Each structure stands twice: as structure tokens, then as C-alpha cells.
Amino acid sequence: MELKKCVLVVGPEDWEGLAEELHGLGFQAIHAADPAELGSLPPWCLAVVDASHPEVVASVFRHVDRTASCPVLAVNASPQEFPRLLELGAIPIPGLADIKPLVRIVTRWAEVACSPPEVEARLRLVEGIAWFGLYMLDAELNVTYVSPYLCELLARPSEEVVGQSVLEVVYPEDRARVELVLREKLAGKEYPPYPVRLVKSDQTPVWTEVYSRKVEVSGRPHIMGVVREVEAERRRQLIQTTLFRLVRELLSESDPKALLQRVADAIVRVGGFRRAVISLYDLNWPDPLDAPVQDVVTAGLTEEEVRRLLSGGGMTPEHRRTYFSDEFRIGPEAYYIPYHKNPFEIEGTGLPGTVELEGWSPLDLLFVPLRVEGMIIGHISLDDPVDPAAPTPFTLEPITHLAAVAALAVKRAYEEELKLRHERHLKAAREMGRLLSQAASPGEVLRRAVSFIRGQLGYRFVGAGLLEGGRVASFWHSTGEEVEPWEPPPPLEEWGTLAKALEERAPQLLPRIDPDRPTCPAARRFELASVLMAPVFLEKEPKAFLVVGKQKPYSLSKLDLGTIEYVASWCELTLDVLRTRERLAGLYELAHSLARVEDRKQLLRQVIQALRG
């Protein structure tokens, strides 16, 4: 058997299939499951080793015949182990799904193993591996060999690279350092793998990691090296660093829109996407996934693109529920919808991308939801990827973490705003009594209540009606600084829910009013979408009612209900005081009149007149 056909296979029991496959192709394949067996095996010229346990590779090298320069393929190597494996002299190969690629590599090796020059031939042995590139330099640092992977990475044909100085494809700022390292390698000094920016044909830089060694070719010193792209890894590392810094900033930010703008800017800066749009839903809704968009922030868009985006149609709740389903899920927290699988019409929804790459269409959709406490409160839309392979769980993981932190921060800011609003309401309620106590009539009590509620609590609409004899005698309202009468006041039967409030003697909240079926005159006239009504009683009889409203559904809550109910109780108390004051004034006048009567007949006449009054 020719020595060049002796192959060592070191791996678990199921690797025997590789040895059997090679036997069928005419190789002498030796399978060893235990590194301890290596010392008793015959010589080999190529080793295929399972590198999932790095110590196994080291054991193989202890038994390698160095004079024969046996290549060692370290299969299933972890990227973190690449530097150490390269230092040992192994060729690292990441995980393979089956043995067919290995069979092709071994067959190719048999074809070139004896062709001169030997070192370059061994480089061609693995030049088809898609995870790293190979190159060779002469003593003048000119390129004598470059693998297809490296040509593809640089977007240059091999004819443009071979024969030229390697420094021509090194980023200008890195050239001096690279030249120093290569000269010292030729002098015998060793360096660990180091990062280098190479220059593509369009002059854009690409980050790579390089490891090289001095070798002898026909008695002359050369440098043989391995290159792998680390652009995605550096981007991932950069966004992780940015993430940690941004987390501190997010936790101190109280404005949700400013908070989300920081996130969008960070994604465009280091996240691998040139454009990002973040939509925050209205958190007042019971399920924000059904709510309209409350805020939109963008990064990477022109002013014209932002204008078109905001004027166009967005996703409906139906779109969201479909897109955020398992059908389009990639990884735990991202959703990718290729344009040809989109179940909805794309035209008129959002903005198409501007980048078309192999594996990515401008019409593709990529979302990362803002999820907190089991609810989706918004989403991040990503577009124009730097890398067409961007939508993978691995590359999107930092952004999904960032989205989770942003969602928590937004929810915290929202709850903090509710807390401040509650404190503002309590303060207003405490001041209400002093203001109303200065009123001299029921009408003035209601006008003062309307003015105070509108000024202090900022509702879109505030109104109050005075009831007399089962009808609305007067009505005052405010949508700005002034309190104005509504003439003629709308009839009692038009106020819909007020009847229920009077019957139950409790305020009624209508969180969402159908615009096609408004339930009160104020909702129709002022386009209110959320209304609250509170009755005011005097000695168990309905005397007045308060109305507040806003133009967004669910913008009124139980907090508002409690506040307006409290104001209504102050109105009841003030009206009771006014009535008591009137009665006391009447008794005083009666006593004064009785004190001046001159006979019994006049006394009876005064008493009868007072009772009738």
C-alpha cells in the first residue's frame, strides 16, 4: 500500500463509517477510538481527528512523524480553540453534518500529496473548506498562493493578488504593524493569531483574524498563513459592549421615546443593520398588541423616508399576530418573513429596504418584539443588513437582549409616569375643597370644578351639568382655558350612560367608545374616544353630574375614575353647605321678622309665609 494512502481516523465509534468509506476508495484507513492506541499503529500521512476534545489532537501530534510533515485535520473544532490548534500545526475545521466533505478532502489530498511544491500542494488540499482562507508569501512578502475563500472575501480574482505585495490588501492603518510582524516571523519569531483589517476591491475594510508560520519551500523561507473573517464576531462583541453600557443609560432614562431612540441608534451603529424603526404601542390598552402605535423612532432613515413612513399605513393587529407566530420565528425572540412567504399585501405598508444581497430581499421583514411580562408592547423593525446572513439566532441574540432590556425600561418608565400622575391627582384633590368652598351658588360650584379639573389634570374635555326637575337646566364645559356654557344644554336622555350612573349612584367609565356609535353629546361634538361620568347627589336626590373625556381609547383608567369621584364628593359637600347656609339665612330672617311682630295675627301670617317659602 502506498504511504500516501495511509489515513488515520481518530474519533468515537461512529467514525468507523468514515474509515469504511475510505477503505472502499482504496485507502488504508486506520480507526482509533482511544489516543492510547496511537503508539502501536503503523505510520500514516494524514490524520483526521475529532477535535471536540482538544487533548486528543495534542496526543496525535505526540505520535506524528515530523519528517513526513503529516497534515492533521482537527474536525468539530470550536472557534475558541482555533488559535491553539493552529499553534500545534493542525488545520481546524468546524462541525460537519456528515462524512462526505471529509471524504472529498482526503481524496483531494491523495491527488496533490506528492506534487511539487509540497507546501503549496498541502494548502490546496483544504482550499475548498468554506470557513477560512489560506495564503503563502515569499521572503519579499509577495503573495505566491491565495485560496478561493480569500479571493472571495477580498472580492478580487487570484490574478490580481498573486505576485503583488500582501501589504496592498492590508488596510492602510494596519500596514506598518503587519509588515513588522511578517518580517519578524521570517526572522524566526512566533506570534499568536492577531486581528487585521483587509481591503476589499471596493476599498471597504473587513476584519479578519490571521495566523501564520515560517516554512521552507525549496530551501527558501516563506510564510504560510490562515485567515478567517471575524467581522460578525467583532460586531457581536461590539454590540455586547454597547449593550452593557446602554443598559445603564436605559435604566436612568425616564422618557420612553428618548430611551427607544438610544436603542435604535445603537443598532444602526453596531448591530449590523443600516436602518432600524422602533414602534411603541399604546400601553393603556388591555392588550397593547391590539393598540395603535403611540410612538415611532427611527435610525438610518432620511427625513423624506421618515415622512413617508409616518404617512403610510402600519401593521394592523392582524398583521402583528400573524408575523409574531411560530411560523416565522427564528430563535427565541425574533421573526423573519421572506417576501415570498408574506401572507399580506406589502404595498402601502412601511418602507421597502434599499439593500439587496444574496439571501436578502428589500421586501423581507425582520422583527424583534419588545416583550415584557408576557405582553408585546412594541417591536423593532430591522432592515438593510450589512451581512445577508444577519437574520440568524446567533447574530440577532445581542439585539434581542437589547430589546428585552428596552421593553423593561419602557414599562418601568410607564409605571413611573402612572405613579407621578397619581400623585398629581391626589394633590389636586386636596386643593379642590378650598377652591369650591368659595363658591356662592350651585352654578358657581360646577364652573369652578370644571375650571380646576381642566387646568390641573389636563383632560381634553371637562363638563358639568346642573339638574333640576329631572332635566339638565344648565351645562358648562371647557376644552381650553375658558369655561363656556353649552346652550341649549343637551337633554338628559342623550347622555346615555348617565342614567346608569344615576341609578347605581356611582361613576361610570367608558374606556373605548365606538366612533360610529357615540354614547353622549360630548363624545360626538369633541370626538372623544374615552369618557367618564360621575353623578352628584344632594340629600339622596340627583343634583348634578361631571363629565371628562379624552380622544384616545383606554386613555382614562380607574385612577381617573377615583379622582373624578372624589371631586364629585367635594361638589356634594359644597352644595350641601350652600343649602344649609341658605336655610340658616332663612331662619335668621324669620327670627328677625318675628321679633318685630306686634300682634298674634301678624305672627301667624309671618310663620305661614316662611313655611310656604
C-alpha positions, 0 to 999 in steps of 0.5 A: 500500500502506498504511504500516501494512502495511509489515513488515520481516523481518530474519533468515537465509534461512529467514525468507523463509517468514515474509515469504511468509506475510505477503505472502499476508495482504496485507502488504508484507513486506520480507526482509533477510538482511544489516543492510547492506541496511537503508539502501536499503529503503523505510520500514516500521512494524514490524520483526521481527528475529532477535535471536540476534545482538544487533548486528543489532537495534542496526543496525535501530534505526540505520535506524528512523524515530523519528517513526513510533515503529516497534515492533521485535520482537527474536525468539530473544532470550536472557534475558541480553540482555533488559535491553539490548534493552529499553534500545534500545526493542525488545520481546524475545521468546524462541525460537519453534518456528515462524512462526505466533505471529509471524504472529498478532502482526503481524496483531494489530498491523495491527488496533490500529496506528492506534487511539487511544491509540497507546501503549496500542494498541502494548502490546496488540499483544504482550499475548498473548506468554506470557513477560512482562507489560506495564503503563502508569501515569499521572503519579499512578502509577495503573495505566491498562493491565495485560496478561493475563500480569500479571493472571495472575501477580498472580492478580487480574482487570484490574478490580481493578488498573486505576485503583488505585495500582501501589504496592498490588501492590508488596510492602510492603518494596519500596514506598518504593524503587519509588515513588522510582524511578517518580517519578524516571523521570517526572522524566526519569531512566533506570534499568536493569531492577531486581528487585521483589517483587509481591503476589499476591491471596493476599498471597504475594510473587513476584519479578519483574524490571521495566523501564520508560520515560517516554512521552507519551500525549496530551501527558501523561507516563506510564510504560510498563513490562515485567515478567517473573517471575524467581522460578525464576531467583532460586531457581536462583541461590539454590540455586547459592549454597547449593550452593557453600557446602554443598559445603564443609560436605559435604566436612568432614562425616564422618557420612553421615546428618548430611551427607544431612540438610544436603542435604535441608534445603537443598532444602526451603529453596531448591530449590523443593520443600516436602518432600524424603526422602533414602534411603541404601542399604546400601553393603556390598552388591555392588550397593547398588541391590539393598540395603535402605535403611540410612538415611532423612532427611527435610525438610518432613515432620511427625513423624506423616508421618515415622512413617508413612513409616518404617512403610510399605513402600519401593521394592523393587529392582524398583521402583528399576530400573524408575523409574531407566530411560530411560523416565522420565528427564528430563535427565541425572540425574533421573526423573519418573513421572506417576501415570498412567504408574506401572507399580506399585501406589502404595498402601502405598508412601511418602507421597502429596504434599499439593500439587496444581497444574496439571501436578502430581499428589500421586501423581507421583514425582520422583527424583534418584539419588545416583550415584557411580562408576557405582553408585546408592547412594541417591536423593532423593525430591522432592515438593510443588513450589512451581512445577508446572513444577519437574520440568524439566532446567533447574530440577532441574540445581542439585539434581542437582549437589547430589546428585552432590556428596552421593553423593561425600561419602557414599562418601568418608565410607564409605571413611573409616569402612572405613579407621578400622575397619581400623585398629581391627582391626589394633590389636586384633590386636596386643593379642590375643597378650598377652591369650591368652598368659595363658591356662592351658588350651585352654578358657581360650584360646577364652573369652578370644578370644571375650571380646576379639573381642566387646568390641573389634570389636563383632560381634553374635555371637562363638563358639568351639568346642573339638574333640576326637575329631572332635566339638565337646566344648565351645562358648562364645559371647557376644552381650553382655558375658558369655561363656556356654557353649552346652550341649549344644554343637551337633554338628559336622555342623550347622555346615555350612560348617565342614567346608569350612573344615576341609578347605581349612584356611582361613576361610570367609565367608558374606556373605548367608545365606538366612533360610529356609535357615540354614547353622549353629546360630548363624545360626538361634538369633541370626538372623544374616544374615552369618557367618564361620568360621575353623578352628584347627589344632594340629600339622596336626590340627583343634583348634578353630574361631571363629565371628562373625556379624552380622544384616545381609547383606554386613555382614562383608567380607574385612577381617573375614575377615583379622582373624578369621584372624589371631586364629585364628593367635594361638589356634594359637600359644597352644595350641601353647605350652600343649602344649609347656609341658605336655610340658616339665612332663612331662619335668621330672617324669620327670627328677625321678622318675628321679633318685630311682630306686634300682634298674634295675627301678624305672627301667624301670617309671618310663620305661614309665609316662611313655611310656604317659602 
